[in-house]
Amino acid sequence: MSTDKNTIIGFILIGAVILLFSWLNRPSQQQMEAMEAQRRAQDSIDLVIQAQQAAQQTISEAVEPSELSPVATELSSDSLKAERLASTFGAFASTAEGTEEFVTLGNDKLEIRVSTKGGRLYSARLKEFVTYDKEPAILFDGADESDFNLTLVTATNRVVNTSDLYFTPVESSANRVVMRLAINEQSHIDFAYSLQPDDYMLGFTISGEGLNGILSPNVSSLDINWSQKMRQLEKGRKYENQYTGLYYKYLADDVESLNAAKDDDERTSNRLKWIGFKNKFFATVLIADDAFYSANLSSRMLNEPSSYLKQFQANTAIAFDIAKPEPVSFCFFIGPNKYDLLREYDKGVSADNELNLDDLVPLGPKFFRPINKYFIVPVFEFLGRFTTNYGLVIFLLTLIIKLILFPLTYKSYMSSAKMRVLRPQVEEINQRYPKQEQAMEKQKAVMDLYSRAGASPMSGCLPMLLQMPIWIALYGLFPTAFELRQSSFLWADDLSTFDDLIHWSGNIPLVTQFIGNHLSLFCLLMTIVNVVYTKINMAMTNTGQQQMPGMNMMMYLMPVMFLFIFNQTSSGLSYYILVSSLITIAQTFSCRLFVNEEKLLNKLEENKKKPRKKSSFMQRLEEAQRAQEQKLKQQQHQRAKQQKQRSAKR
């Protein structure tokens, strides 16, 4: 009963609170009058709208469409369109309609078309070059392939894109055009483009006049949206895609890039000097005279059957003062990724102001780039001055490298020759220690023999170790060396990509995945020669020591792997390795002709009689052997003890 009483009291209190709250929050007399006035106004608007709809319906029912005045219809349509444009574009409404036209600029290098819609670059053609299928080298053509847009905020807080507006060419010549966005008689925005003779740089400036009251007073920068689809221009989509990427340079700092192997995004908070959209051999780079603010960059893969490789997008901003008439200056580099050409733009420039456009040319991994930059590229350029046959240039480059490395090659041969003439003595040691548990003693005796005779097994590996960085450096350089692009030699019509003399259609499981639908003849010959060289080298370096099981197979497997690694890449690189291997074989046989192994053995025997100071390497090796022997003895003692304990238990 008490519970029911408490419940009733609770409900009464809740009701009292609700009544009190409603009384305290009731509208005042003024608020009630305002609400009533607003209701009456809305009712009036509704009545007007209903009346207009009724009148329109009456006119539509009473008059056939054919009886309506065309002038009245056109006036009504124009009026509605003007209202819609004014609502959308504000002060820019007069520029929102027009007809797209084009102005062409050109010099000996470039042909540029600029569109009146958006005042942007519409297409770019490189006059001196063609694609792999002999079509004009057009980097982009049309609004669906490339777009450049400024996002403007008006004084009435409308957002307007210049790509939706129509410009008017107010100044035009063969190498210069000024596109004007005429807002009214006193206000306009100009995009000016200018080409210098015999240059790949396109000057670009943005200027404005009378923009106070047109743009928001809070505007202190221009938001730039730039995008481009990257066309496939070369043979071999896989490797062209690998070298197609979005690059950017920090102000007075390094050049970076997005991941070229997958979709990638990057938000940079530091200022940028330039942003570049790069194909394997060509690039479009937007360079600021001052600097871009922080940027959002994105790269998207475009898979087959698309004729495009990737789509790049850059959203950034640059300082702009609407109260001052100074133009904002840029330039577009639209041209080939030629290392010597790109370096020219930094001549006579201080280190802090260098563009470093030559970083668009991938010279291999970071640690191997200096090999290309300071040795391979200068020699390559020097030889290219005397001949345009780059097959011959590669041969001469290979010959120079092999001559420089010949002292090491000779030392390697002498090392293998010393161990070869000592082979009978090594076999005697093998007979003295036939058991498996005597492996450490046998190894120690062999190393002691080599030490006393003055033979070093490790010296034979040095030339290969020094040659590998050069191979790695060239693996990065040759596929992107512009000089090799469409340069023919023997059966290869383009040394920068594969020579598919043998090819087929259709998909062969595993085969197509790893080597494609072709066989590169240079790559196949390189593989065969390296297999032969491996056989020769193994025969000449046989020291009589027992090798690990499967080691012979591993030695043959390495050159076979070259077929899978190099079949789809530059035939010039395969040609280099082929020539390098042939020269190595020739050097090896030459050394064998001039080295008297009988005299060499006598010299080694004399060395054994001399007191010989052990090298630090041999000392460390012997210490490691002694430690290993001690450990082996302990293990044998432990096994014998365990065996004895098991026997006692039985």
Disulfide bonds with the S-S distance in Angstrom:
none
